[in-house]
Amino acid sequence: MIHNIIKDKSTKLFIFLGGFFIANAFIAEVIGVKIFSLEKTIGITPFQIPLFGNVFSFNLTAGVLLWPVVFIMTDIINEYYGERGVRFLSYLTVTLLAYAFAMYYLAIHLVPADWWPGSKTAQGVNDMQSAYAQVFGQGIAIILGSLIAFLVGQVVDVVIFHKIKKWSGEKYIWLRSTGSTVVSQFIDSFVVLFFAFYLYPAYISDANGKAWAFSLVMSICIGNYIYKFLMAVVLTPVIYWVHHLIEGFLGHELATQMKKAALKDEV
C-alpha cells in the first residue's frame, strides 16, 4: 500500500512540496528572533533615511530570508493542487507551529541540570538557560501575530493567484506568482508587527506591555516589505525553473491534467 502511494508521481510531488513548505515555515519562525543589518551584511554603510519621524535603515528579522520562499511555494502548490491543497497545508502548518510553540514553552520550563547553565561560558554564553529561553521563548504577541499573519497571507495569496490565473490561463506565470506574492507579503509584513508590537500591547495585553510608537511600527513594516517585494521580483526566474523541473518529473500530459483540475478546485 505504501509502495503504491509513493509510486504515484502526483502524490510523491505533493509530499515533497508540502514537506519543503512546512520546513521553511518552521525554520523562518525559529530564526526570526534575530534582527540583522542588511546593509552591513552585504558590506555597505547603513542607510539613514528619515521616515515617519524615525531614522530608517534595513534592520530586518532573519525570517525574511525564507518567507518569500514560503509564499512562492504556495503558488507552485496552488498551480498543481489547487486551493484545497494549499489550504490543507496552510492549516496543517499553523497547527504544527502552535504545537511546536507549546513544546518550546514546556522545554523552557524544564528545570535545567545544575551544571548546564554555565556549560558554555568559555564560548561567551554565561547562562545557557536564559539564552535558550530567549531563542525559543517568543512572546505570546509575536506568536499570535505570526500565526495570524501567515494564515491571512496564505488565504489572500490563494485567492489572488486563482483570479489572475482564470484571467490569464496558462500564460503569465510570473504575473500570477509574483503578483499574488507581492500582495500577500504586504499583508504578512504589516499584520505581524502591528499585532505584536502595537495592537496587542496597547489594547489586548493585561500585562505591563508597552506598545511601540505607530511611526516606528510603520517604518519597520515598510522596510520589511521593501525587502520582501524585491525578493519576490528577484526570485521570479526561480519560479520558471521549478515549473520546468516539475513538468519534467510529471510529464507534460499529467502536469496539464493536474493544472486543469487545480484551476477548477475552488473552496
Buried (B, 14 or more C-beta within 10 A) or exposed (E): EEEEEEEEBBEBBBEEBBEBBBBBBBBBBBBBBEEBEBBEEEEEEBEEEEBBEBEBBBBBBBBBBBBBBBBBBBBBBBBBBBBBBBBBBBEEBBEEBEEBBEEBBEEBEEEEEEEEBEEEEEEEBEBBBEEBBEBBBBBBBBBBBBBBBBBBBBBBBBBBBBEBBEEEEEEBBEBBBBBBBBBBBBBBBBBBBBBBBBBBBEEEBEEEBEBBEEEBBBBBBBBBBBBBBEBBBEBBEBBEEBBEEBBEBBEEEBBEBBBEEBBEBEE
